Amino acid sequence: MYAHPLKRSWPVHAKPHLPSKICPVCERPFSWRKKWAREWESVIYCSERCRRSKYRRVQDSPASQET
């Protein structure tokens, strides 16, 4: 009947203070990861998939189709 005092409904290790960036390909925000600790300034894409499709996104943009 009563909730266990140690069980919480929110994440115990929530990390809202981590820096984030916007991926230029999918335009979604992504947060800092420990594996990017030394190279966070040079990280541009949120994933390997976005990094591989960076050129496809530029070709599909409406600005490139106007001419």
C-alpha positions in Angstrom: 0.0 0.0 0.0 2.8 2.4 0.9 5.5 3.4 -1.6 9.0 2.2 -0.7 11.0 5.2 0.5 14.0 4.4 -1.7 12.1 4.0 -4.9 11.8 7.2 -6.8 9.7 8.1 -9.8 12.5 10.3 -11.4 15.9 9.3 -12.6 18.4 9.1 -9.7 21.3 10.2 -11.9 19.6 13.0 -13.9 22.3 15.3 -15.4 20.6 18.5 -16.5 23.8 20.5 -16.1 25.6 18.8 -19.1 26.3 20.9 -22.1 24.4 20.2 -25.3 24.6 21.0 -29.0 22.2 20.9 -32.0 23.1 18.4 -34.7 23.2 20.2 -38.1 21.9 17.1 -40.0 18.9 15.9 -37.9 18.5 19.2 -36.1 18.0 17.5 -32.7 19.8 18.4 -29.5 22.4 16.0 -28.2 24.2 16.1 -24.8 27.8 15.7 -23.7 29.1 12.1 -23.4 32.0 10.9 -21.4 33.6 9.4 -24.6 33.6 13.0 -26.0 35.3 14.5 -22.9 38.6 15.4 -24.7 37.1 16.4 -28.0 33.7 18.1 -27.1 34.7 21.3 -28.9 35.2 19.4 -32.2 32.1 17.2 -32.0 29.6 18.3 -34.6 27.2 15.4 -35.3 25.1 13.5 -32.8 25.8 10.1 -34.3 27.8 8.2 -36.8 24.7 8.0 -39.0 24.4 11.8 -39.1 28.1 12.2 -39.8 27.9 9.8 -42.8 24.8 11.5 -44.2 26.0 15.1 -43.9 26.4 15.6 -47.6 23.0 14.1 -48.4 21.4 16.7 -46.1 23.0 19.6 -47.9 21.8 18.2 -51.3 18.3 17.7 -50.0 17.9 21.2 -48.7 15.3 23.5 -50.3 18.0 26.2 -50.9 20.0 24.0 -53.2 16.9 23.1 -55.2 15.9 26.7 -56.1 18.4 27.1 -58.9 
